[in-house]
């Protein structure tokens, strides 16, 4: 008999047979409150009726139309509709299926467009597991060890992770920007550097939002040195953080290239790279495309997702419920000395576990995450030491579901740390 690779370790013991909204159900009918949303993918919840209907209708008309062979109406309509939500000036798109593919396409575009080979990424970054994307990833050696040599030309600069650095946010930004200036002066000469790749909120690196001033500092340096600013909004985009794009929390920040995926199509594999047409024209022929990129059914799901986000005001809901979630997590943390930090933006929320000496405590984080699963709350770990428990509910989450999750979280923290419940 064949089996799944033993390297594919499951975060929870659940075998799901059905999903609805914020809930997953196993074969025995047990209900789980899903605060993973497929790692931020099912943005409109499991099996939103509007998305399901759009998929059913499209599946009966055209299942696959390879978009460098034939165009199809769903692709053209989605491209037009994305123009309503993309940052100004990003009027040209290419499509792929996964975030890592889109990162690869953006990396090629940056090097083609500038004629320069180097790129700069930031500590704690996650951009994917394929070879080019893995070379940009610093969120843990588990993503890049044992496969080298990775493609060269990547330099790493500090990210302003204030808690990890033991600094205020303002001090952390100053530290990170000084570090970037040193990288440009010592490792990656500006004349040989194509782009800065950055997540507005670190994902796998620990759910660390970029503090005020950091992205603006990157924009200023990109303009000064003729670099491209590439924003990886694979996990943060499509309303996840309470703004349509996470970089919109900082006024005046203009990406040259934007990468999106995950919540774009409510569970269907679709990713995109957006850039100004003049910039996109500089990509070399044959450097963009793929067999399944821009699949008609995935595009139909994305169009339905856009409708649901607008009509149900899900971006606004993400901001409102995200604030409620973070407030509740801070209440729990106040009674749990093992939680060193609570942070996030919108519906990207995290609790970081530390030992009494301040060092990372991945063992306790794992115990708490597993205890939550036993109680019926599904969560994931992240962070460079895997000592951060993250919550990523679908954007349709209600106040009652946030409160239910917080009550279960309080029980899980008590079970995993030996403390009493705080909610």
CORWOTA-V629249 format. One record per residue. N is the residue number from 1. SS is DSSP state (hx for helix, st for strand, lp for the rest). Layout:
n:N ss:SS
n:N ss:SS
This chain:
n:1 ss:lp
n:2 ss:lp
n:3 ss:lp
n:4 ss:lp
n:5 ss:lp
n:6 ss:lp
n:7 ss:lp
n:8 ss:lp
n:9 ss:lp
n:10 ss:lp
n:11 ss:lp
n:12 ss:lp
n:13 ss:lp
n:14 ss:lp
n:15 ss:lp
n:16 ss:st
n:17 ss:st
n:18 ss:st
n:19 ss:st
n:20 ss:st
n:21 ss:st
n:22 ss:lp
n:23 ss:st
n:24 ss:st
n:25 ss:st
n:26 ss:st
n:27 ss:lp
n:28 ss:lp
n:29 ss:lp
n:30 ss:lp
n:31 ss:st
n:32 ss:st
n:33 ss:st
n:34 ss:st
n:35 ss:lp
n:36 ss:lp
n:37 ss:hx
n:38 ss:hx
n:39 ss:hx
n:40 ss:hx
n:41 ss:lp
n:42 ss:lp
n:43 ss:lp
n:44 ss:lp
n:45 ss:lp
n:46 ss:st
n:47 ss:lp
n:48 ss:lp
n:49 ss:hx
n:50 ss:hx
n:51 ss:hx
n:52 ss:hx
n:53 ss:hx
n:54 ss:hx
n:55 ss:hx
n:56 ss:hx
n:57 ss:hx
n:58 ss:hx
n:59 ss:hx
n:60 ss:lp
n:61 ss:lp
n:62 ss:lp
n:63 ss:lp
n:64 ss:lp
n:65 ss:lp
n:66 ss:lp
n:67 ss:lp
n:68 ss:lp
n:69 ss:lp
n:70 ss:lp
n:71 ss:lp
n:72 ss:lp
n:73 ss:hx
n:74 ss:hx
n:75 ss:hx
n:76 ss:hx
n:77 ss:hx
n:78 ss:hx
n:79 ss:hx
n:80 ss:hx
n:81 ss:hx
n:82 ss:hx
n:83 ss:lp
n:84 ss:lp
n:85 ss:lp
n:86 ss:lp
n:87 ss:lp
n:88 ss:lp
n:89 ss:lp
n:90 ss:lp
n:91 ss:lp
n:92 ss:st
n:93 ss:st
n:94 ss:st
n:95 ss:st
n:96 ss:st
n:97 ss:lp
n:98 ss:lp
n:99 ss:hx
n:100 ss:hx
n:101 ss:hx
n:102 ss:hx
n:103 ss:hx
n:104 ss:hx
n:105 ss:hx
n:106 ss:hx
n:107 ss:hx
n:108 ss:hx
n:109 ss:hx
n:110 ss:hx
n:111 ss:hx
n:112 ss:hx
n:113 ss:hx
n:114 ss:hx
n:115 ss:lp
n:116 ss:lp
n:117 ss:lp
n:118 ss:st
n:119 ss:st
n:120 ss:st
n:121 ss:st
n:122 ss:st
n:123 ss:lp
n:124 ss:lp
n:125 ss:lp
n:126 ss:lp
n:127 ss:lp
n:128 ss:lp
n:129 ss:lp
n:130 ss:lp
n:131 ss:hx
n:132 ss:hx
n:133 ss:hx
n:134 ss:hx
n:135 ss:hx
n:136 ss:lp
n:137 ss:lp
n:138 ss:lp
n:139 ss:lp
n:140 ss:lp
n:141 ss:hx
n:142 ss:hx
n:143 ss:hx
n:144 ss:lp
n:145 ss:lp
n:146 ss:lp
n:147 ss:lp
n:148 ss:lp
n:149 ss:lp
n:150 ss:lp
n:151 ss:lp
n:152 ss:lp
n:153 ss:lp
n:154 ss:st
n:155 ss:st
n:156 ss:st
n:157 ss:st
n:158 ss:lp
n:159 ss:lp
n:160 ss:lp
n:161 ss:lp
n:162 ss:hx
n:163 ss:hx
n:164 ss:hx
n:165 ss:hx
n:166 ss:lp
n:167 ss:lp
n:168 ss:lp
n:169 ss:hx
n:170 ss:hx
n:171 ss:hx
n:172 ss:hx
n:173 ss:hx
n:174 ss:hx
n:175 ss:hx
n:176 ss:hx
n:177 ss:hx
n:178 ss:hx
n:179 ss:hx
n:180 ss:hx
n:181 ss:hx
n:182 ss:hx
n:183 ss:hx
n:184 ss:hx
n:185 ss:hx
n:186 ss:hx
n:187 ss:lp
n:188 ss:lp
n:189 ss:lp
n:190 ss:hx
n:191 ss:hx
n:192 ss:hx
n:193 ss:st
n:194 ss:st
n:195 ss:st
n:196 ss:st
n:197 ss:st
n:198 ss:st
n:199 ss:lp
n:200 ss:lp
n:201 ss:st
n:202 ss:st
n:203 ss:lp
n:204 ss:lp
n:205 ss:lp
n:206 ss:lp
n:207 ss:lp
n:208 ss:st
n:209 ss:st
n:210 ss:lp
n:211 ss:lp
n:212 ss:lp
n:213 ss:lp
n:214 ss:hx
n:215 ss:hx
n:216 ss:hx
n:217 ss:hx
n:218 ss:hx
n:219 ss:hx
n:220 ss:hx
n:221 ss:hx
n:222 ss:hx
n:223 ss:hx
n:224 ss:hx
n:225 ss:hx
n:226 ss:lp
n:227 ss:lp
n:228 ss:st
n:229 ss:st
n:230 ss:st
n:231 ss:st
n:232 ss:st
n:233 ss:lp
n:234 ss:lp
n:235 ss:lp
n:236 ss:lp
n:237 ss:lp
n:238 ss:lp
n:239 ss:lp
n:240 ss:lp
n:241 ss:lp
n:242 ss:lp
n:243 ss:lp
n:244 ss:lp
n:245 ss:lp
n:246 ss:hx
n:247 ss:hx
n:248 ss:hx
n:249 ss:hx
n:250 ss:lp
n:251 ss:lp
n:252 ss:lp
n:253 ss:lp
n:254 ss:lp
n:255 ss:lp
n:256 ss:lp
n:257 ss:st
n:258 ss:st
n:259 ss:st
n:260 ss:st
n:261 ss:lp
n:262 ss:hx
n:263 ss:hx
n:264 ss:hx
n:265 ss:hx
n:266 ss:lp
n:267 ss:lp
n:268 ss:lp
n:269 ss:lp
n:270 ss:lp
n:271 ss:st
n:272 ss:st
n:273 ss:st
n:274 ss:st
n:275 ss:st
n:276 ss:lp
n:277 ss:hx
n:278 ss:hx
n:279 ss:hx
n:280 ss:hx
n:281 ss:lp
n:282 ss:lp
n:283 ss:lp
n:284 ss:lp
n:285 ss:lp
n:286 ss:lp
n:287 ss:lp
n:288 ss:lp
n:289 ss:lp
n:290 ss:lp
n:291 ss:lp
n:292 ss:lp
n:293 ss:lp
n:294 ss:lp
n:295 ss:lp
n:296 ss:hx
n:297 ss:hx
n:298 ss:hx
n:299 ss:hx
n:300 ss:hx
n:301 ss:hx
n:302 ss:hx
n:303 ss:hx
n:304 ss:hx
n:305 ss:hx
n:306 ss:hx
n:307 ss:hx
n:308 ss:hx
n:309 ss:hx
n:310 ss:hx
n:311 ss:hx
n:312 ss:lp
n:313 ss:lp
n:314 ss:hx
n:315 ss:hx
n:316 ss:hx
n:317 ss:hx
n:318 ss:hx
n:319 ss:hx
n:320 ss:hx
n:321 ss:hx
n:322 ss:hx
n:323 ss:hx
n:324 ss:hx
n:325 ss:hx
n:326 ss:hx
n:327 ss:hx
n:328 ss:hx
n:329 ss:hx
n:330 ss:hx
n:331 ss:hx
n:332 ss:hx
n:333 ss:hx
n:334 ss:hx
n:335 ss:lp
n:336 ss:lp
n:337 ss:lp
n:338 ss:lp
n:339 ss:st
n:340 ss:st
n:341 ss:st
n:342 ss:st
n:343 ss:st
n:344 ss:st
n:345 ss:st
n:346 ss:lp
n:347 ss:lp
n:348 ss:st
n:349 ss:st
n:350 ss:st
n:351 ss:st
n:352 ss:st
n:353 ss:st
n:354 ss:st
n:355 ss:lp
n:356 ss:lp
n:357 ss:lp
n:358 ss:lp
n:359 ss:lp
n:360 ss:st
n:361 ss:lp
n:362 ss:hx
n:363 ss:hx
n:364 ss:hx
n:365 ss:hx
n:366 ss:hx
n:367 ss:hx
n:368 ss:hx
n:369 ss:hx
n:370 ss:hx
n:371 ss:hx
n:372 ss:hx
n:373 ss:hx
n:374 ss:hx
n:375 ss:hx
n:376 ss:lp
n:377 ss:st
n:378 ss:st
n:379 ss:lp
n:380 ss:st
n:381 ss:st
n:382 ss:st
n:383 ss:lp
n:384 ss:lp
n:385 ss:lp
n:386 ss:lp
n:387 ss:lp
n:388 ss:st
n:389 ss:st
n:390 ss:st
n:391 ss:st
n:392 ss:lp
n:393 ss:lp
n:394 ss:lp
n:395 ss:lp
n:396 ss:lp
n:397 ss:lp
n:398 ss:lp
n:399 ss:hx
n:400 ss:hx
n:401 ss:hx
n:402 ss:hx
n:403 ss:hx
n:404 ss:hx
n:405 ss:hx
n:406 ss:hx
n:407 ss:hx
n:408 ss:hx
n:409 ss:hx
n:410 ss:hx
n:411 ss:hx
n:412 ss:hx
n:413 ss:hx
n:414 ss:hx
n:415 ss:hx
n:416 ss:hx
n:417 ss:hx
n:418 ss:lp
n:419 ss:lp
n:420 ss:lp
n:421 ss:lp
n:422 ss:lp
n:423 ss:lp
